[in-house]
């Protein structure tokens, strides 16, 4: 089967999909879409993804959108026993952190990124920045507790929980902000940085997003 992914490289959600593909070693075609590339409102794309968002994945006859669904599908289909734990008990823990990233961590860090990076400096709102940074730091403190006892969010091995949470770290650590020190989170981030797939898929220059509320 041939795999195709649509989306712009600077999208955090696209980076999740590209990272899992690279981590597993799957060949795929990447079609740049969104942002400077446009195309998200084209009828042909909306037929694939009615949201007009990225990423979208096609694997053979399957068309799938929503980044966490894409990551789970690829891990389950192509990395059973690896990124996808075979034990339902172990997988429940991985799902816990994956869903927590979607509902708690990602909204916090993306709000911080929008308030600090995407918003033009002349329009910065100090109260909104402080709130989003505090919410992100709270999430990182929760991760610190987990990662103080295990090298990865799911336990002893890298799983899809680390992939969906790990995309935040490049942006978080390169933003011009004061950050609290979370030693276990920092060590986890360094373990991610040692992976070529992470460097190739996540450590993407986001200069095109700076000071741009619409892209």
C-alpha positions as CSV (number, residue, x, y, z in Angstrom):
1,X,0.0,0.0,0.0
2,X,1.1,3.6,-0.7
3,X,0.9,6.1,2.1
4,X,0.3,9.8,1.5
5,X,0.2,12.6,4.1
6,X,-1.1,16.1,3.4
7,X,0.0,19.2,5.5
8,X,2.7,21.8,6.0
9,X,5.9,20.7,7.8
10,X,5.6,23.6,10.3
11,X,2.3,22.2,11.7
12,X,2.7,20.5,15.1
13,X,-0.1,18.1,14.2
14,X,1.5,17.2,10.9
15,X,4.8,16.7,12.7
16,X,3.1,14.0,14.8
17,X,2.1,12.1,11.7
18,X,5.5,12.5,10.0
19,X,7.3,11.5,13.1
20,X,5.5,8.2,13.6
21,X,6.0,7.4,9.9
22,X,9.7,8.2,10.2
23,X,10.1,6.4,13.5
24,X,8.6,3.2,12.0
25,X,10.5,3.6,8.8
26,X,7.5,3.7,6.5
27,X,7.9,5.3,3.0
28,X,5.4,7.9,2.3
29,X,4.5,10.8,-0.1
30,X,4.2,14.2,1.6
31,X,2.0,16.7,-0.2
32,X,2.6,20.2,1.3
33,X,-0.8,21.8,2.1
34,X,-2.0,24.7,4.2
35,X,-0.3,27.9,5.2
36,X,1.8,29.3,2.4
37,X,0.9,26.3,0.2
38,X,-2.9,26.9,0.5
39,X,-5.3,24.2,-0.8
40,X,-7.2,23.4,2.4
41,X,-10.4,24.8,0.9
42,X,-10.1,23.1,-2.4
43,X,-13.1,20.8,-3.1
44,X,-10.8,17.8,-3.8
45,X,-9.2,18.2,-0.4
46,X,-12.4,18.8,1.4
47,X,-13.7,15.6,0.0
48,X,-10.9,13.9,1.9
49,X,-11.1,16.0,5.1
50,X,-14.3,18.1,5.5
51,X,-12.7,20.1,8.3
52,X,-10.2,21.7,5.8
53,X,-7.5,21.1,8.3
54,X,-4.2,19.2,8.3
55,X,-3.0,16.5,8.5
56,X,-4.8,14.0,6.4
57,X,-3.5,10.5,5.8
58,X,-4.3,8.1,3.0
59,X,-3.1,4.5,3.4
60,X,-4.4,2.4,0.5
61,X,-8.2,2.8,0.6
62,X,-8.2,4.3,4.1
63,X,-8.5,8.1,4.4
64,X,-8.0,9.4,8.0
65,X,-7.9,12.8,9.7
66,X,-7.2,13.9,13.3
67,X,-3.6,13.6,14.2
68,X,-4.0,11.3,17.2
69,X,-6.2,8.9,15.3
70,X,-3.5,8.9,12.5
71,X,-0.7,8.2,15.1
72,X,-2.7,5.4,16.8
73,X,-3.6,3.8,13.4
74,X,0.0,3.8,12.1
75,X,1.4,2.5,15.5
76,X,-1.2,-0.3,15.7
77,X,-0.9,-1.3,12.1
78,X,2.8,-1.1,11.6
79,X,4.5,-1.1,15.0
80,X,2.6,-3.6,17.2
81,X,4.8,-4.5,20.1
82,X,6.8,-1.4,19.5
83,X,5.1,2.0,19.6
84,X,1.9,0.1,20.1
85,X,2.1,-2.0,23.3
86,X,0.4,-5.4,22.8
87,X,-0.7,-5.6,26.4
88,X,-4.1,-3.9,27.0
89,X,-3.0,-2.8,30.4
90,X,0.2,-1.2,29.1
91,X,-1.8,0.4,26.2
92,X,-4.3,1.9,28.6
93,X,-1.5,3.9,30.2
94,X,-0.3,5.0,26.8
95,X,-3.8,6.1,25.9
96,X,-4.2,7.9,29.2
97,X,-1.2,10.1,28.4
98,X,-2.2,10.5,24.7
99,X,-5.6,11.7,25.6
100,X,-4.3,13.9,28.4
101,X,-2.0,15.6,25.8
102,X,-5.1,16.3,23.6
103,X,-7.2,17.6,26.4
104,X,-4.7,19.3,28.8
105,X,-1.1,19.7,27.6
106,X,-1.7,20.6,24.0
107,X,-4.3,23.4,24.6
108,X,-1.9,24.9,27.2
109,X,1.3,24.9,25.2
110,X,-0.4,25.9,22.0
111,X,-2.0,28.9,23.8
112,X,1.4,29.8,25.0
113,X,2.9,29.5,21.5
114,X,0.1,31.7,20.0
115,X,0.4,34.3,22.7
116,X,4.2,34.6,22.6
117,X,5.1,33.6,19.1
118,X,2.2,33.9,16.7
119,X,0.8,37.2,18.1
120,X,2.7,40.2,16.9
121,X,4.7,41.8,19.7
122,X,2.7,45.0,19.5
123,X,-0.4,43.0,20.3
124,X,1.0,41.0,23.2
125,X,-1.3,40.6,26.2
126,X,0.8,40.1,29.3
127,X,-2.1,38.6,31.3
128,X,-2.9,36.1,28.5
129,X,0.8,35.2,28.2
130,X,1.2,34.7,31.9
131,X,-2.0,32.5,32.1
132,X,-0.9,30.3,29.2
133,X,2.6,29.9,30.5
134,X,1.3,29.0,34.0
135,X,-1.0,26.4,32.5
136,X,1.8,24.9,30.5
137,X,4.1,24.8,33.5
138,X,1.4,23.0,35.4
139,X,1.2,20.3,32.7
140,X,4.9,20.0,32.7
141,X,4.9,19.5,36.4
142,X,2.5,16.6,36.0
143,X,4.8,15.1,33.3
144,X,7.7,15.6,35.7
145,X,6.0,13.4,38.2
146,X,5.5,10.6,35.7
147,X,8.9,10.9,34.1
148,X,10.7,10.9,37.4
149,X,9.7,7.2,37.7
150,X,9.9,6.0,34.1
151,X,11.9,7.1,31.0
152,X,8.9,7.5,28.8
153,X,5.3,8.5,29.4
154,X,4.1,4.9,28.7
155,X,6.8,3.2,30.7
156,X,10.1,1.7,29.7
157,X,9.7,2.1,25.9
158,X,9.0,4.9,23.5
159,X,5.3,4.8,22.5
160,X,2.8,6.9,20.6
161,X,2.2,8.8,23.8
162,X,5.7,10.3,23.6
163,X,5.2,11.2,20.0
164,X,2.1,13.2,20.5
165,X,3.5,15.0,23.6
166,X,7.0,15.3,22.4
167,X,6.2,17.6,19.5
168,X,5.7,20.5,21.9
169,X,9.3,20.4,23.3
170,X,11.2,22.0,20.3
171,X,8.9,25.0,20.4
172,X,8.7,25.2,24.2
173,X,12.4,25.2,24.6
174,X,13.1,27.7,21.8
175,X,10.5,30.3,22.7
176,X,11.8,33.5,24.2
177,X,10.3,32.9,27.7
178,X,11.4,32.2,31.2
179,X,11.0,28.5,31.9
180,X,11.0,26.5,35.1
181,X,13.4,23.6,35.4
182,X,11.9,20.1,35.1
183,X,14.8,17.7,35.2
184,X,13.0,14.6,34.3
185,X,11.1,16.3,31.5
186,X,14.4,17.7,30.2
187,X,16.0,14.2,30.3
188,X,13.0,12.8,28.4
189,X,13.3,15.6,25.8
190,X,17.0,14.8,25.4
191,X,16.2,11.1,24.8
192,X,13.7,12.2,22.1
193,X,16.4,14.5,20.5
194,X,18.7,11.6,20.2
195,X,16.3,10.0,17.7
196,X,16.9,10.9,14.1
197,X,13.2,10.7,13.3
198,X,12.5,13.4,16.0
199,X,15.1,15.7,14.6
200,X,14.0,15.3,11.0
201,X,10.3,15.6,11.7
202,X,9.9,17.9,14.7
203,X,12.9,20.2,14.9
204,X,11.5,22.3,12.0
205,X,12.2,26.0,11.8
206,X,8.9,27.8,12.6
207,X,10.1,31.3,11.5
208,X,7.3,31.5,9.0
209,X,4.8,31.5,11.9
210,X,6.3,34.3,14.0
211,X,4.0,37.3,14.4
212,X,1.3,35.8,12.1
213,X,-2.2,35.3,13.5
214,X,-3.4,34.0,10.2
215,X,-1.4,31.6,8.1
